Each structure stands twice: as structure tokens, then as C-alpha cells.
Amino acid sequence: MMLNAVKKSITEGESKFFLLILLAIATGIFVAASSFRHGVFRSGTDLAFFDQLVFLLSQGLLPVSSILPGVHLIGDHAAFVLYPIGLLYVIFPDVHWLLLVQAISLVSGAIPIYALSLNAGLAVATARTVAVCYVLYPGLFNINFYTELRTETIAVTALLWATWAFKTDRDGWAAIAVIVTLLSKEAMSITVVGLGVWLWWERKRFIPGLICILSSIGWFLLSAIYIIPNFRGGHQMAGTWHYESIGDSLPEIALKVLVQPQLLLVRSIAPDRLFYYLLLLLPIAIGLHWRKIGALIPALPMLGLNILADYSGQRDLIHHYSLPIIPFLFVWLIDSLGYLKRYDYRQWLSRRLLIIWAIIGFLTLAKFSYFWTRYLPLMPNARIVDRAISLIKPEDKVLTTGFVAPHLSHRPIIKLLEGDWDLARIKQEDLDTVLIAMQHLSAATPEEKAIALKVQLGNSPEFNLVYHQQDVFLFQQRLQ
């Protein structure tokens, strides 16, 4: 018995070391990828938006955006999780904190994945294998690499911990994980509703399931009716424009789906939706069993929204819209592997084969090729833009392009060169610095408008061209 205890202790120590190394490597890769993208000026307005708000918060200033004028830190998605991140900016204000937090939030899901695997009766070696498959899931790499920053990345690991806690009757820990999930983004409420339905349907736990459902509905209503309208500066609630073919507002969209449920049915079998299901399942399909598909119940609300959306970006492994689905794909995988082990099915399915399949899925679907196809060619020009940025003082009020904004967002006033800008508007907004980098215009800034503004500023006696190299132009207001 003592020998068994020693062996168990050694195994647990080895597993902790294994997970630590796995998380360190994955986090390093994720941070390096997102930092490289940021360094060549391909992280855009969303990162600038969050970075400015957290910076202002850390400086004791009112966290209200100038990028999306009038929007408070909690007015975008009621993302209260940004408040503790502000403490990191107190230590040292740097946008890479956000990239690091996002990377850790995504890859640390490997820990509850490992715990869920052991709870399902899988061997320690198999649990480690599933953890590796998780960090190799191409959607995690792509979302971290491509979508700048999303607060719901914090919910990914929280949802996995909530699932583990509910499965092991640790309701207190589950409650904490659910709260973190809800505070990451108001839209995560629908996933928590799904979690409550899963508790009720699959686990036969009526009271915890009902609490999840009622609390998430209550939080969503509070966010949608009070918090967001009062802290969003009059802007439309984010994301509703992805459903314009259904309705123009959240109540209208919800009512139409309830009254015409065939909308969901018809769209769910459209070819692009079927391909979306394939993308989601392919990296782990080898280990799934249909009898354990009930594990996907919490993912169904977000899957339904992605199916209904007009915007095709909600149905790929690049954008963030599939984040709330990914945790439950792996819960399905773990439950399936436990089922296969229990009944001695698929004896050919070895740990090595699971890893090989995951690697193939990663090499096929991960967008690591963006390094050399999209970003590496920008490096020479990025150095030029960096030199222009070094000439801008922290107190300057800046107008710049969307991809440059995250490098200049540590200031109360920064505006995006989007829409119609001319000399009169610059004066009206009381801006004193304009940086135009032609290779780093966002999709919302047509090249001809940027050129027209450059010509206006060049001909204005009130602005001076203080830096120009290649297609990078820095104008600053002349001193009176």
C-alpha cells in the first residue's frame, strides 16, 4: 500500500511538471505569435480600444474610450474582468499584458481538461494526451493569432473548470467559475443557460441547473437593458448588425427566431453551415462517439447564433465566435474516450494516434502561414512607422490609422482615421498630431481618403510635416 502511495505521488508530480511545461511552451508560442503580429502593425482597433481603457483605468482616469467615443470600459460587453487586468498596468503599462493574459487564458484550459479526463476514468497518460490535443486545437491558435483581444477568451478555461466542478460536486467552485464566465462578456450568458440545461438534462441536477439558467438570464437582461445602454454612449449594442436579415434590434431578432423557428432549421443545413460543423469537429473527430453528444448541450446556444448570423466570420476557426463552443467539444471528446474505454471499443485508437490526428488537424487548419504570407513582408515598413511613433509625445492628441492605433493608445485622446476626415474636423476635434501609414490602413479607411487628407495637411500652414519616409507621414500642429 505504501508503494502504491509513493507511485501515485510520483505520478502526480510528473503530471504537474508535464502540464507546467506544456503550458509554458504553448503560452510562449501564443504570445510570440500575437506579439509578432502586433509588432508589424496588424493588430487593430479592438486591441487599441481595450488597451486605452485599461491604461486609463490604471492611471486613475475615467475609462471612457475616445476610439469609440463615450463608451465606458463596461459599456462594450459588460466585461468587468478587465478591472483586475488594470492592476497589471499599474505595475507597468504595456499592451503585451493583454496579449499575455489572452494566451494564458486560452492554453490554461489544458489543466481542467486533464482533471476532466481523470474524472472520466482515463489513464494519466491518456489525460496528458488529451491536454496536448487541446493546446493543438487550431481554433485556439488562430483566434489568439488573428483576433487581437477578446475578453471571452477568459471564459474558455472558466467554463471547463465549471464543468469539472459540477461533475465532481464542487458547486462552490462551479459558482466562481460561472461568475467569471458571465463577467467576461454579457453574451456568455447564453452559454451559461446551456450549462444549466446540461445540468438538468444530463446530470439530473435541477436546482444548480435552474440557478445557472435564472442567474445568466438575469445578468444578460441587466447588461442589455441597463449596463450597456447607460455606459455605451448611445452606440448600438455590439454584434446585432450581424443579424440584419432577421431584425434591427435584440428584441426584434429574438422575437422573430421564436415566431419563425424554421429560420434556424433552414440555415442549419445550408452548405456553409455543414462545412462549419466539419471545421469544428475535424481536429478531434477520431475520438468522438455519438452516444456522448449530450456534452455539447452548453455549446448549442452559441452554435445557434453562429448558424443564424449573416456574417460568415461567425462560422470559421479564425474569428472568436466559436470560443464558447470549443470547451464542450473537448468535454464530448473526454466523455467519448471514457465510454470507449469502459466498453473496450476502438481498440485501435491509441494515444499516439490521437496526437498524430491532432497534429494533422493543426497543420491543416491553423493559420501559421500568415507569418510569411501576410505579416513578414511588413517588417521593413514597420521599422519606419516605429521611428515616426517615437516622435509622438504621450500628451499629444493623435489621429491615426486602425492598425497603428494600438501602438499609440496610452493617452486620453486618440482617434481613428475612419470615415470622413478633413482639416476642419481635425480642428473641431482639437487634434494636434496625425500619423498616416499607407501600408497600415484598415478596411474602414479607403486609400484615396487618406491621400486626400495627407494633401490637405501638407498644404495647411497650421501643420508641419515632421517625418516622412516611404509612405509614412507624421504631421504635427505648428507651435503658435
Residue pairs with C-beta under 8 A, 6 or more apart in sequence:
11 124
15 114
15 124
15 127
15 128
18 128
19 110
19 111
19 114
19 128
19 131
22 110
22 131
22 132
22 135
23 104
23 107
23 108
23 110
23 111
23 135
26 103
26 107
26 110
26 135
27 100
27 103
27 104
27 107
29 141
30 102
30 103
30 106
30 107
30 140
30 141
30 144
30 145
31 96
31 99
31 100
31 103
33 141
33 144
33 145
33 368
33 371
34 43
34 99
34 102
34 103
34 144
34 145
34 148
35 96
35 99
36 371
36 375
37 43
37 145
37 146
37 370
37 375
38 47
38 95
38 96
38 99
38 406
38 407
39 382
40 375
40 376
40 378
40 379
40 382
41 378
41 381
41 382
41 385
41 403
41 404
41 407
41 437
41 439
41 440
42 374
42 375
42 378
42 403
42 440
43 148
43 403
43 406
44 148
44 402
44 403
44 405
44 406
44 442
45 67
45 402
45 405
45 406
45 416
45 442
46 147
46 148
46 149
46 150
47 95
47 98
47 148
47 149
47 406
48 67
48 402
48 405
48 406
48 408
48 409
48 414
48 416
49 65
49 67
49 68
49 71
49 76
49 409
50 82
50 98
50 149
50 151
51 95
51 98
51 406
51 409
51 410
52 65
52 66
52 67
52 409
52 410
52 411
52 414
53 63
53 64
53 65
53 72
53 73
53 82
54 63
54 73
54 82
54 85
54 86
54 89
54 97
54 98
55 89
55 93
55 409
55 410
56 62
56 63
56 64
56 412
57 63
57 73
57 82
57 83
57 86
57 89
58 86
58 87
58 89
58 90
58 93
59 93
61 412
62 72
63 72
63 73
64 70
64 71
64 72
64 73
64 233
65 71
65 72
66 412
66 413
66 414
66 415
67 405
67 409
67 414
67 415
67 416
68 76
68 233
68 235
69 233
70 232
70 233
70 234
70 235
71 231
71 232
71 233
71 235
72 231
72 232
72 233
73 79
73 82
73 83
73 231
74 80
74 82
74 227
74 228
74 231
75 227
75 228
75 230
75 231
75 232
75 233
76 228
76 232
76 238
77 151
77 185
77 186
77 187
77 223
77 228
77 238
78 183
78 185
78 186
78 223
78 227
78 228
79 151
79 183
79 184
79 185
80 183
81 151
81 154
81 180
81 183
81 184
82 151
85 97
85 98
85 101
88 97
88 101
89 97
93 410
95 406
95 407
95 409
98 149
99 149
101 154
102 144
102 149
102 150
102 153
103 144
105 153
105 154
105 156
105 157
106 140
106 143
106 144
106 153
106 156
106 157
107 135
107 140
108 157
109 134
109 156
109 157
109 160
109 327
109 330
110 131
110 132
110 134
110 135
111 131
111 157
112 157
112 160
112 161
112 163
112 164
113 127
113 130
113 131
113 134
113 160
113 330
113 334
114 127
114 128
114 130
114 131
115 164
116 160
116 163
116 164
116 167
116 330
116 331
116 334
117 126
117 127
117 130
117 131
117 334
117 337
118 124
118 127
119 164
119 167
119 168
120 334
120 335
120 337
120 338
121 338
121 341
121 342
122 130
122 334
122 337
122 338
122 341
125 351
126 337
126 341
126 351
129 351
129 354
129 355
130 330
130 333
130 334
130 337
130 354
132 355
132 358
133 283
133 284
133 330
133 333
133 354
133 355
133 358
134 140
134 330
136 283
136 358
136 359
136 361
136 362
137 283
137 284
137 326
137 329
137 330
137 358
137 361
137 362
138 283
138 317
138 361
138 362
138 364
138 365
138 366
138 367
139 280
139 283
139 317
139 322
139 323
139 326
139 365
140 156
140 326
141 362
141 366
141 367
141 368
142 317
142 318
142 365
142 366
142 367
143 150
143 153
143 317
143 318
143 319
143 320
143 322
143 323
144 153
145 367
145 368
145 370
146 318
146 319
146 367
146 370
147 318
147 319
147 320
148 406
150 185
150 320
150 323
151 184
151 185
152 184
152 185
152 187
152 188
152 320
152 323
152 324
153 184
153 320
153 323
154 180
154 184
155 180
155 181
155 184
155 185
155 188
155 191
155 323
155 324
156 323
156 324
156 326
156 327
158 177
158 178
158 180
158 181
158 184
159 177
159 181
159 191
159 195
159 298
159 324
159 327
159 328
160 327
160 330
160 331
161 173
161 174
161 177
162 174
162 177
162 178
162 181
162 195
163 195
163 298
163 327
163 328
163 331
164 170
165 171
165 172
165 173
165 174
165 177
166 174
166 195
166 199
166 203
166 205
166 208
167 203
171 208
174 208
178 192
178 195
178 212
178 215
178 216
181 188
181 191
181 192
182 188
182 189
182 192
182 215
182 216
182 219
186 219
186 220
186 223
186 224
186 227
186 228
187 239
188 324
189 216
189 217
189 219
189 220
189 223
190 216
190 220
190 301
190 302
190 305
191 298
191 299
191 301
191 302
191 324
192 212
192 213
192 215
192 216
192 298
193 212
193 213
193 216
193 217
193 301
194 297
194 298
194 299
194 300
194 301
194 302
195 212
195 298
196 208
196 209
196 210
196 211
196 212
196 213
196 216
197 209
197 213
197 297
197 298
198 209
198 294
198 295
198 297
198 298
199 205
199 208
199 209
199 212
200 206
200 209
200 210
201 294
201 297
202 294
202 295
202 297
203 209
224 237
224 250
228 237
229 237
237 250
240 248
240 249
240 250
240 253
242 309
242 310
242 311
242 314
243 253
243 308
243 309
243 310
244 310
245 310
246 252
246 253
246 256
246 257
246 263
246 308
247 253
247 255
247 256
256 263
257 263
257 264
257 308
263 308
264 304
264 307
264 308
267 273
267 307
267 308
268 307
272 312
272 315
273 307
273 315
275 315
276 306
276 307
276 315
276 316
279 315
279 316
279 317
279 365
280 317
280 322
280 325
280 329
281 288
281 329
282 361
282 364
282 365
283 357
283 358
283 361
283 362
283 365
284 329
284 330
284 333
284 357
284 358
284 361
285 357
286 349
286 353
286 354
286 357
287 333
287 336
287 337
287 340
287 349
287 354
287 357
288 332
288 333
288 336
289 336
289 339
289 340
289 345
291 336
291 339
292 332
292 335
292 336
292 339
293 332
295 328
295 331
295 332
295 334
295 335
296 303
296 328
296 329
296 331
296 332
297 328
298 328
299 324
299 325
299 327
299 328
299 329
302 321
302 322
302 324
302 325
303 325
305 314
305 321
306 314
306 315
306 321
306 322
306 325
307 315
309 315
309 321
313 319
313 321
314 321
314 322
315 321
316 322
317 365
318 367
339 345
340 346
340 349
378 439
378 440
381 437
381 439
381 440
381 470
381 471
381 472
384 469
384 470
384 472
385 404
385 407
385 435
385 437
385 440
385 472
386 407
387 467
387 469
388 435
388 437
388 467
388 469
388 472
388 474
389 404
389 407
389 408
389 435
391 466
391 467
391 474
392 398
392 408
392 433
392 435
392 474
394 410
394 411
395 411
396 411
396 432
396 433
396 476
397 411
397 413
397 414
397 429
397 430
397 431
397 432
397 433
398 408
398 411
398 413
398 414
398 415
398 431
398 433
398 434
398 435
399 414
399 415
399 416
399 417
399 421
399 426
399 429
399 431
399 433
399 434
399 435
400 408
400 414
400 415
400 416
400 417
400 434
400 435
400 436
400 437
401 416
401 417
401 435
401 436
401 437
401 440
401 441
401 442
401 445
401 450
402 416
402 417
402 418
402 440
402 441
402 442
402 444
402 445
403 437
403 440
403 441
403 442
404 435
404 437
404 440
405 414
405 416
408 414
408 435
413 430
413 431
415 429
415 431
416 442
416 444
416 445
417 434
417 436
417 441
417 445
417 450
417 453
418 442
418 444
418 445
419 444
420 449
421 449
421 453
422 452
422 453
422 456
423 456
423 457
423 460
423 462
426 434
427 462
432 476
432 477
433 474
433 475
433 476
433 477
434 453
434 457
434 463
434 473
434 474
434 475
434 476
435 472
435 473
435 474
435 475
436 450
436 453
436 454
436 472
436 473
436 474
436 475
437 471
437 472
437 473
438 447
438 450
438 451
438 471
438 472
439 471
441 447
441 450
454 473
457 463
457 465
457 473
457 475
458 465
458 475
461 478
462 477
462 478
463 475
463 476
463 477
463 478
464 475
464 476
464 477
464 478
465 473
465 474
465 475
466 474
466 475
466 476
467 473
467 474
468 474
